[in-house]
Amino acid sequence: MPPFPSSLLNPRLSFSLKPLFLFIQSSIAPLQFPVPRQLISAKPRNFSSLASVQSSAIDNGGSSSGGGGGRSGALSPPPVAEEFQRIDVNPPKGTRDFPPEDMRLRNWLFNHFREVSRLFGFEEVDYPVLESEALFIRKAGEEIRDQLYCFEDRGNRRVALRPELTPSLARLVIQKGKSLSLPLKWFAVGQCWRYERMTRGRRREHYQWNMDILGVPEVTAEAELISSIVTFFKRIGISESDVGFKVSSRKVLQEVLRCYSVPENLFGKVCIVIDKIEKIPIDEIKRELKATGLSEEAIEELLQVLSIKSLTKLEGLPYMKAV
């Protein structure tokens, strides 16, 4: 029997070949044929190809050693036809990878989210990343469909990757119903997707930190949320010279609309348009407000109120006494 080729134990061999060579090495004693050099290749083939080569080698070895009627001649393994599709190694547009150095920073930030939330007595929750498409349309209107990663699943259900967390919160609270004890203080840190035009600092994939209080009718809930955010900014070294707060009030909007005799059933539609301010041009905002049924005068007054940046000036408006 010819000596076992030492080249088979070459440590530079590809990992994909090691299982086969280990098998051959463990079977040295029973082997009665030389191992062909074609098995040791600079470009390893897949295992099915190697099996074909080995089988061919056994046939040729048997005919030469036994002197029987096997075929003789050079070993020529069948060609392996492989087609590879070129894949873009970059993540999909609007998304990103988090290698270790970025993951450390993200974990540091998210840990502060969670620590501040628990410091103020909030409990962590999470929701499915895949929700019913109707859930988001109910909140933001039909036009939100253009900003969703939405599709029809195999059960013919319209679903979407969540663009935000608030609708999922409302769904879960309604689902739990009276089994929940109020007040409710929940927080969540969730991954969201919006299929929209990307701007600086605004990707299609993002993370959202939500803190929600339900069952507290006074403004103490809003005061607590503002206090928690201030605490968070101080913990990470951000001061009032770096950021500011914008506070909105549904009651203020309701009083402005009531002053101009706008029916209450239009309030939800108006709020959907108001949420788009700073996202779309002001002329488009005016067109959409007009489409809800608001008069030109009511639209101008509403936009003027929304531009006020001082509580003192807001309190000076004649119809704010009822708020």
N, C-alpha and C positions, 0 to 999 in steps of 0.2 A: 504493500500500500504506500503510495507517495506520501511524503511528509506533509503535515497540515500547514497551509500557507500562513506565515506570520503576518502577512499584510492584512489579513482579516481582522487582526486585533489593533489596527491603526486607530489611535484615539481621534484622529481628524475626520473619521467617517461621519456622515450626516446622522442625526438622531433618528431620522425615519428608517434607517437601515439597521439600527441596533437590535431591535427585537428579533429580526431574522438571523443575524449573526450569533446572537446568544443561543438561539435554538440549535444552530449548526455546531456551536462550540460544545453544548451539552450532549451532543450526539456523536462525538468524535469516534468512540469505539466501534459502533456498528457501521460507520461509513465505509463503503467499498468503492468509492469513485472520487476522482479528483474534483475539487471545487473550481469551476471555470472563472477565469479572471474577469469575464464580463459582469460578474456580480459586483465587482469592485469598480465603481464608476464615479467619475467626478461629478456627474449629474445623476443622483439617485432616481430610479424609476419608482412608480407606485408598486404596492405589494402584489397586485394582480399580475403586473408585468414580470416581476421577479419570480413569481410562482411559475409562470410560463417558461422563463429561462431555465429555472432549476429543473423543471420536468424534462425539458429538452436535453439538459445536461445529463440527466440520469439515463435517458434513452441512448445517447451517444456513448456514454461511459460503458453501459451494459454491452453494447455491440462490440466495442473494442476489446474489453477484457474477456468477454465470453466467446468471442470469435464467431458469434451467431450472425443472423441475417439482418441485424439492424442497419440503419443508414449510417454512412460515414461521411466525413467532410467537416468543414468549418461550421461553428455554431453561429447562427444568424437569428436572433430573437425577432419576433414580429414587431413591426413599428408601432409605437404608442402615439395615437393621435389625441392631443390634448389642446383644448381651446380655452384661453383665459380671457375673461372680460375685464377690461381696465376699470378699476374702481377709484373714484375720487376719495382721497384720504382725509379731506377736510370734512368737518361736521356739516350737516344741512344748514342752509342759509338762515341766519337769525338765531342759531343755537351755538353752543360752545362746549369745549371739553374742560375738565377740571383736573389737570395734573396735580401731583402732590403739593407743590408750592401754592397753587391757587386753592386747593382743597383745604389747606391749613387756614388760609385767610377766611374762607367761607365758613368753616366750622367755628372759628373765633367769633365771627359776626353772628351766626345763628345761635351760638351759646349765649350771647348777650341778649338776643331776642327772648330766649326761653327763661333766662334768669330774671330779667325784668318782669316778664309776664307772671312768673310764679311769685315774685316779690309782692306783686299787687293782688295776689289771690286768684289768678286765672288758671284754668285747667286746659291742658293741651288736647286737641281733637284733630282729626284729619278726615278727608272725604275722598271718594273715588276721583281719579284724574279724568275718568270718562263719565260724562253725565248726559242726560237727555238734552238734545238740542233745544227743545221747547222751554226748558228751564231758563235758559239765557235769553231767548226771544221774549219770554214773558217779562223779564226785567228791563231789557234794553231795546226792544222793538225788532222788527224784521231786518232792519239794516245791519244788525249785529252779525247776521249770517255771513256777511262779507269779511268779517274779521275773525271768524272761527275756523279752526281745523275740524271740519265736520264731514260726516260721511254716513252712509247707510250700512249697517252691519248685516251679517248673514241672516239675521232674523227679521230683516226689513224694518229695523228700528233706526230712526234718525238720532245719531249721537254726536258728541263733540268733546274734544279735549277742553278742559275747563280754562276759560280766559281769566277767571277771578274766583274768589272763594265765597263771597257773600251769598250768592244764590244757593250754593250747597248748604250753607249754614241755615238759611231759611227753610230749605227742604227738610233737613234733619230735625229742626225744631218742630215743624208741623207734623212730621212722622211720629215723633215722641209724644207730642200732645201733652196731656195732663200728667203724664208720668214724670215730667221735669218739674223740679222745684225752683221757683224764682226767688231772688234774682239769679240770672244765669251769667256766668263769667267764663268765657271760652277764648282760647287763642289757637292759632294754627300758623304753621310755616309751610307753605305749599308751592309746588312747581306749577306754573301756569303757562299757557300758550295763547298768543294772539297773532293771527295772520294779517299783519298790517305793515304799512311802510315803516321801515326802520329809521330811527333818528339817533343822534348821539345819546348814549346811555339808555336807549330803549330798544331792546331786542324782541324778537318774536317769542323767545323762551325767557321767562323771568320767574323770580321767586317773590312771593307776597307774604308779608307778616300781617296777620289780622288779629285784632283784639276786639271782642264784641261783648257788650253788656246788654242783657235783655231783662225787662221787668222792673226797671227803675224809671219812674215817670219824671222825676226832677232832673235838673241839669247837673246834678252831682255826678252822674255817669260820664258826661262829657268832660267835666272837670278832672275826674280820675284818669280818663284816657289821656288828656293833655299832660297831666302830671307824669304819667308813666313814660310818655315819649320824651319829655324833658329829662327824666331820669336816665333814659337810654342814651340820649345825646351826651349827657355829662359823663357817662361811663366810658364812652369811646372818644372823648376829647373834642366834641363839637359844641360850640357856644352860640349865643344869639347873634354874633357877628357873621356866622356862617349860614344859618338857616332861619326861616320864619314860619309862622303858622297861618293857615287859611282856614277859617271856621265858617261853615255854612249852616243855615237854619231853615228847615222846612216851614216853620211857623212864619218866618219873614216872607217867604215866597207866597204862602197861603194868604197873608194879609194883603200883599200887593195885588194878587189876582182877585181877591174878594172886593177890593176897592174899585176894581174895574168890572165888576159883575161877571167875572169868568166862572162858569159852572164848575163845581167841585169834581165832576167826572173827567175834566180835562187836566186836572192837576198832575196825574201820573205821566201823561204825554208831555206836559211842559217840563217836568223834571228830567225826563229822558233827553230832551233837547239841551237843557241847561248843563247836563253832565258833559256835553261835548264842547263846552266853551274851553278855549285854549288848545283844542284838538283840531278844529276846523275853522275856516275863515268866518268872521263875524257876519258878513253878508249872508252866508249860508245858514248861520244860526237864526237870523231874522226871517229868512224864507221858511225855515222849518217851524218857527214859532207861529208865523202867520198861517201856516197850513194846519196848525192845531185849532185855529179859530180865534186867536188873539187879535185884537185891533192894533193898529199902528201905534196909537198912544200908549196902550198897555205894554207893548213890546219895548218901547223906548224907556218907559218908567222902570220896567223890570230890569233892563240892562243897566240902567243908571244905579239902581239899588245894589246890584251885584258888583258894581265897581267900587262901592264905598269900602274904605279900609279903616274906618274909625267907628268904634261903638258909640261915641258921643254924637257923631254926625248921624249915625243911623237912628239913634233915639230921638233926634230932632225932627224926624219925618212925622207928619201929622197922623198917619195911620199906624204908627208903631206903638202908640199908647196901649193898644189892645193886646200886644204881644207879651 
